[in-house]
Every structure is written in C-alpha cells, then in structure tokens.
Amino acid sequence: MLHFRPIGGRRLISQSLTGLLGLALMATISCSKKVKEDQAAGVGENGGISQEAISFNAAGSDSGAIPGLNTIFFAYDSSVIDAKARDILKANSEWLKSNPRVTLQVEGHCDSRGSVEYNLALGERRAKAVKDYLISLGANSKNITIISYGKEKPLEIGDSEAVMARNRRANFVPMAN
C-alpha cells in the first residue's frame, strides 16, 4: 500500500490562502481607488462624462423627498389605477423620461389583510399595472422594474382603515443604471 506524505502540510495551504487573500485585497483596493478617481473626475461607468451625481432617498417616493416622483394608492383588494393615480403617474412618467440614466423600481404593497401569498400576488399585479401604464405614457420599459412586497413592508402600522389605505400603494424607488 502506498502512503503519501503532504509536503508542507497545513503550513503550505495556510500560506497559499494568505497569499490569495492578499492579492484579492490589493485588487479590490486598486479597483475601488479607480472608481473613486473616476467619480471625482466626473467620468461615468461607460467612460463618458457624467452630468451630475445621482443620489436619491432609499425610501423612494414614500419619503416625499424626490420632487416629481410620488407614491400612488389603491382601493382595497384592487390593482385598478384610478383617475387620481393616473394623474400622478403622468408626472412620474415625465420624471422618468427626464432621468434616462435611472431605473425606476416599482414596489407593489398591500395592507395587512389576507395571506402572505395572496398579498404578494396582489402587490405584483399592482406593480405590473403601474409599469404597463407608465409604458403606455411613453416611458422606456428597460428603465422600469417591478417587485412585490405584499404586506411585508407597511408604511404605517395599525388596524384602522386610514392606516390600511396608506399601505395599499405603489412606491417608486430610483436606482442608478
């Protein structure tokens, strides 16, 4: 029977892993430094000159801090876009058209009634209805994504009809391309 003895054993493996980690760290620092230099110089990711820095509130339109971008609300158990929501979506569409470097994520949300599965499906129908309407207004479909949070991310906590009505919404979250 043949027996093999490892040459260097654990020490060799340890040194090899340490070397690999060191190389990975150096590559990360170098890449990070280059990105920071490009950003400081105003160079975009495709090598072009960026016009302005893009920075948005992570809460999206729910924050009320992004001029021209507003949350819309839905009736109970519905994904129908009413007249008030259509007016808001027209303004949101114009905002999206004037920010072509931005992908807009449409989040579908529901109130606390119903099962998790049902509300995820309803939230998706809401987000899809919004996306389809924005596209019908001339927005670029490549700049719109959808996601459903169902009842998992309420804007407010409570059981009153007013609270539940504020949770039945589509929130708009800008993300840089």
PyMOL commands that set and color helices and strands:
alter all, ss='L'
color gray80, all
select helices_A, chain A and resi 9-41+60-63+83-97+116-136+141-143+161-167
alter helices_A, ss='H'
color red, helices_A
select strands_A, chain A and resi 72-73+102-109+144-150+169-176
alter strands_A, ss='S'
color yellow, strands_A
deselect
rebuild
show_as cartoon
